[in-house]
Amino acid sequence: MKSKRQVAARAALLALTLAAALALNTTAIAQAPPGSLWYNGDWNFDTGLSNERNTAITQAAVYDDFDVTDPQGWHVTAVFSDNLVVPAPPIITGADWEIRIGVSEGNSGTLVASGTTNSPIVTPTGRERQVVEYMVEVTGLSLFLPALPSGEHYWLNVTPVGNGTGRFFNSTTCGANCVGTPCGNDDNAFWNSTTFGVFFDHTYNQCDGCNDFSMGVIGSVVPEPTTVALLTCGVGALLIALRRRRAIYAIMRYNRFRCARLTLQSTYFCAIGMRRPTPKARLVTFKPGAACSRLYSFRSTRLWTQRTVFPLNPCAMMSRALRFSST
């Protein structure tokens, strides 16, 4: 009885451990790359469509659509696609990328931007079923994409470049863990291949389940003009405040130096500020009240008092010789 309980407990513990591991694994692989503005979704473990150059075939490319949803536009720094690799690990020597607008059946539309790199970032996504999936990312971009009028879209392609062997297939998706719009659910992808003689045909015409594909755009949203203006004003105000503060400190240092020199000659202290004190302290007096004693003293007013007269009487009111009353 005890043995049966131990076996059941161990089985339950093993089941819980496996469930936790699966949950953790799902969480690890079910995330859009950091900074994704648009991600069409995870591989649905269904199929993939040829998306390759210089492998066992010459060329094939998958294009899927996305929308710039922010009115101010996007600043794109990287693009990527998720691809099934046969055999694994892959030998990827480069990657081509394109962004187009106006694509339709039999119409390549207008090329907006494109490029080729010899150093793409190739990382396993953690998703595999008989074949292993890898993310092929082109980094180092600096591309501005404005928002398009309603009903218009961009189309993205990121094609891995091989060494003349192997095969690469862009993974299909149903939009799981998608970011942005559309969300892996609008059946608006196209396929172009010189090897197979197909020119921008709907992917659902090529195979069952080839409706939407796992790929994405990485970057940042362009800030609104108001935000930029506020940021500029804030920085400007900060710089002005720092400059004014430095000017005040310079004045304070100058006045301290000046006071240190003048203190050797006088007991007066200088004032701090841009203006001179009122009345003007020129340090011409060397004891308190000296200016007043000279200006209004008996000696200085004696002569003027003797000469003071009434306007209607030209005679002096006081003799030149001072007389003092005994009362």
C-alpha positions in Angstrom: 0.0 0.0 0.0 2.8 2.3 0.9 4.7 1.4 -2.2 1.7 2.3 -4.4 1.3 5.7 -2.7 5.0 6.4 -3.3 4.7 5.5 -6.9 1.6 7.8 -7.4 3.3 10.6 -5.6 6.4 10.3 -7.8 4.3 10.2 -10.9 2.3 13.3 -9.9 5.6 15.1 -9.1 7.0 14.1 -12.5 3.9 15.4 -14.2 4.0 18.7 -12.4 7.7 19.0 -13.3 7.1 18.4 -17.0 4.1 20.8 -17.0 6.2 23.5 -15.4 9.1 22.9 -17.9 6.7 23.1 -20.8 5.1 26.3 -19.4 8.5 27.9 -18.9 9.6 26.8 -22.4 6.4 28.3 -23.9 7.0 31.5 -22.1 10.6 31.7 -23.3 9.8 31.2 -27.0 6.4 33.0 -27.1 7.7 36.5 -27.0 8.3 39.1 -29.7 11.9 40.3 -30.0 12.6 43.4 -27.8 11.7 46.7 -29.5 9.3 45.1 -32.0 7.0 47.6 -33.6 5.4 44.9 -35.7 5.6 41.1 -35.2 3.3 38.9 -37.3 3.3 36.0 -34.8 4.9 32.8 -33.8 5.3 29.7 -36.0 2.1 27.7 -35.9 4.0 24.4 -36.4 2.2 23.9 -39.7 4.4 24.6 -42.7 6.8 27.1 -44.4 7.3 28.5 -47.9 10.6 28.8 -49.7 12.5 32.0 -48.7 16.1 31.7 -49.7 19.0 32.7 -52.0 22.0 30.8 -53.1 21.0 27.5 -51.5 19.9 24.3 -53.4 17.8 26.7 -55.4 18.7 30.2 -56.8 16.1 32.5 -55.4 12.7 32.8 -53.7 11.2 35.5 -51.4 8.2 35.8 -49.2 6.6 39.3 -48.6 4.0 40.0 -45.9 2.3 43.3 -45.1 2.4 45.6 -42.0 1.0 49.0 -41.0 2.8 51.9 -39.4 0.2 52.7 -36.8 1.7 55.8 -35.3 0.9 59.2 -37.0 4.4 60.5 -36.6 5.9 57.4 -38.2 8.6 54.8 -37.2 12.3 54.9 -36.9 13.3 51.4 -38.1 16.6 49.9 -36.8 16.2 46.2 -37.6 14.1 43.7 -39.6 13.9 40.0 -39.3 12.2 36.8 -40.5 11.8 33.4 -38.8 12.9 30.5 -41.1 12.8 26.7 -40.9 16.3 25.4 -41.8 17.1 22.1 -43.5 19.6 20.8 -42.4 20.4 22.4 -39.0 22.5 24.1 -37.9 22.2 26.6 -40.8 25.1 28.0 -42.9 23.9 31.5 -43.5 26.4 33.8 -45.2 24.2 36.9 -45.5 20.7 38.3 -45.8 18.7 40.4 -48.3 15.9 42.7 -47.2 13.3 44.8 -48.9 10.4 47.1 -47.9 7.8 47.8 -50.6 4.4 49.6 -51.0 1.6 49.0 -53.5 2.2 45.3 -53.9 -0.7 43.3 -55.5 -1.2 40.2 -57.6 1.4 40.3 -60.4 2.6 43.7 -59.3 5.8 44.3 -57.4 4.7 47.8 -56.3 7.3 50.4 -55.4 10.6 49.7 -53.6 10.9 51.9 -50.5 14.2 50.6 -49.1 16.4 47.5 -49.5 19.8 46.2 -48.7 22.2 43.2 -48.2 24.3 42.3 -45.2 27.1 39.8 -44.9 26.7 39.7 -41.1 23.1 38.9 -40.1 22.3 37.9 -36.6 21.1 34.2 -36.6 19.5 32.9 -33.4 17.3 29.8 -32.7 13.8 30.7 -31.7 13.4 27.6 -29.5 10.6 26.3 -31.8 11.2 23.0 -33.6 9.3 20.0 -35.0 11.4 17.7 -37.1 13.0 20.9 -38.4 14.5 23.8 -36.3 13.4 27.4 -36.6 15.9 30.3 -36.6 15.5 34.1 -36.6 17.5 35.9 -39.2 17.9 39.6 -38.3 19.4 42.5 -40.2 20.5 45.2 -37.7 22.2 48.6 -38.0 19.4 50.3 -40.0 18.3 53.9 -39.7 15.1 54.1 -41.7 12.1 56.4 -41.3 8.8 55.0 -42.4 5.8 57.5 -42.3 2.2 56.4 -41.7 0.4 55.6 -44.9 -3.2 56.6 -45.8 -5.9 54.2 -44.7 -6.0 51.0 -46.8 -2.4 51.1 -47.9 0.3 48.9 -46.5 4.1 48.2 -46.4 5.4 44.7 -47.4 8.5 43.3 -45.8 10.9 40.5 -46.9 14.0 39.2 -45.2 15.7 36.4 -47.2 18.6 34.3 -45.8 21.6 33.8 -48.1 23.2 30.3 -48.1 26.4 28.8 -49.4 25.0 26.8 -52.3 23.5 24.0 -50.1 20.6 23.4 -47.8 17.1 25.0 -47.8 15.3 27.8 -45.9 11.5 28.2 -45.5 9.7 31.2 -44.0 7.5 29.9 -41.1 3.8 30.3 -41.3 1.8 31.9 -38.5 -1.7 32.4 -37.2 -0.7 35.5 -35.2 0.1 34.0 -31.8 1.9 36.7 -29.6 1.8 39.2 -32.5 2.6 42.9 -32.1 1.0 45.7 -34.2 -1.2 45.2 -37.2 -2.1 43.2 -39.1 -1.8 40.3 -36.7 -1.0 37.3 -38.9 -4.5 37.0 -40.0 -5.2 39.0 -43.2 -4.0 36.5 -46.0 -2.2 39.3 -47.8 1.3 37.8 -48.4 3.0 37.4 -51.8 5.7 35.1 -53.2 8.3 35.9 -55.8 10.7 33.4 -57.3 12.9 33.4 -60.4 13.6 29.7 -59.8 10.0 28.6 -59.8 8.8 31.2 -62.4 6.4 33.0 -60.0 6.1 36.8 -60.0 4.4 38.2 -56.9 1.6 35.7 -56.6 -0.6 35.3 -53.5 1.1 32.8 -51.2 -2.1 30.9 -50.6 -2.0 29.8 -54.2 1.3 28.0 -53.5 0.4 25.7 -50.7 -2.3 25.0 -48.1 -1.9 27.1 -44.9 0.5 29.5 -46.6 -1.5 32.6 -45.6 0.7 34.6 -43.2 4.3 34.4 -42.2 6.5 35.0 -39.1 8.6 38.2 -39.5 8.8 41.7 -38.0 10.1 45.2 -37.7 12.2 46.6 -34.8 12.7 50.3 -33.9 11.0 53.2 -32.1 8.1 55.5 -32.5 9.0 59.0 -33.7 8.0 61.4 -30.9 5.3 64.0 -31.5 6.4 67.6 -32.3 4.9 68.8 -29.0 7.1 66.4 -27.1 10.2 67.5 -29.0 9.4 71.1 -28.4 8.9 70.6 -24.7 12.1 68.7 -24.4 14.0 71.4 -26.3 12.5 74.1 -24.1 13.3 72.2 -21.0 16.9 71.7 -22.0 17.2 75.3 -23.1 15.9 76.5 -19.7 18.3 74.2 -17.9 21.2 75.6 -19.9 20.2 79.2 -19.2 19.8 78.5 -15.5 23.2 76.8 -15.4 24.8 79.8 -17.2 23.1 82.3 -14.9 24.2 80.3 -11.9 27.8 80.3 -13.1 27.6 84.1 -13.7 26.4 84.6 -10.1 29.2 82.4 -8.7 31.7 84.4 -10.8 30.4 87.7 -9.3 30.5 86.3 -5.8 34.1 85.2 -6.3 35.1 88.6 -7.7 33.5 90.5 -4.8 35.1 88.2 -2.2 38.5 89.0 -3.8 37.8 92.7 -3.9 36.6 92.7 -0.3 39.7 90.9 0.8 41.9 93.6 -0.8 39.9 96.6 0.5 39.6 95.2 4.1 43.3 95.9 4.5 42.6 99.6 4.0 39.2 100.0 5.6 36.8 98.5 8.1 33.9 98.6 5.6 32.6 95.5 3.8 31.5 95.3 0.2 28.0 94.5 -1.0 27.3 91.5 -3.3 25.3 92.1 -6.5 25.4 93.8 -9.9 24.5 97.2 -8.5 26.5 99.5 -6.2 25.0 100.2 -2.7 22.9 103.3 -2.2 24.3 105.7 -1.0 27.5 105.0 -2.9 30.0 103.5 -0.5 33.2 104.6 -2.1 35.2 104.0 1.1 36.2 107.7 1.3 35.2 107.9 5.0 37.3 106.2 7.7 35.1 106.6 10.7 31.3 106.4 11.3 29.4 109.7 10.7 32.4 111.5 9.1 30.6 112.6 6.0 27.7 114.0 8.0 30.0 115.8 10.5 31.7 117.6 7.7 28.6 118.4 5.8 26.4 119.8 8.7 29.0 120.8 11.3 29.1 124.2 13.0 32.3 125.1 11.2 30.9 124.3 7.7 27.6 126.1 8.2 28.9 129.2 10.0 29.7 131.1 6.9 26.5 130.2 5.1 24.4 131.1 8.1 25.8 134.6 8.2 24.9 135.1 4.5 21.3 134.0 4.8 18.8 136.7 4.1 15.0 137.0 3.8 13.8 137.4 0.2 12.1 140.8 1.0 14.9 142.2 3.1 18.3 142.6 1.6 19.9 143.2 5.0 21.6 140.5 6.8 19.8 139.1 9.8 22.9 138.3 11.6 26.0 140.3 12.1 29.3 139.0 10.9 30.5 138.8 14.5 28.7 136.1 16.4 27.0 137.2 19.5 25.7 134.8 22.2 22.8 135.7 24.5 23.3 135.3 28.1 19.8 134.0 28.5 
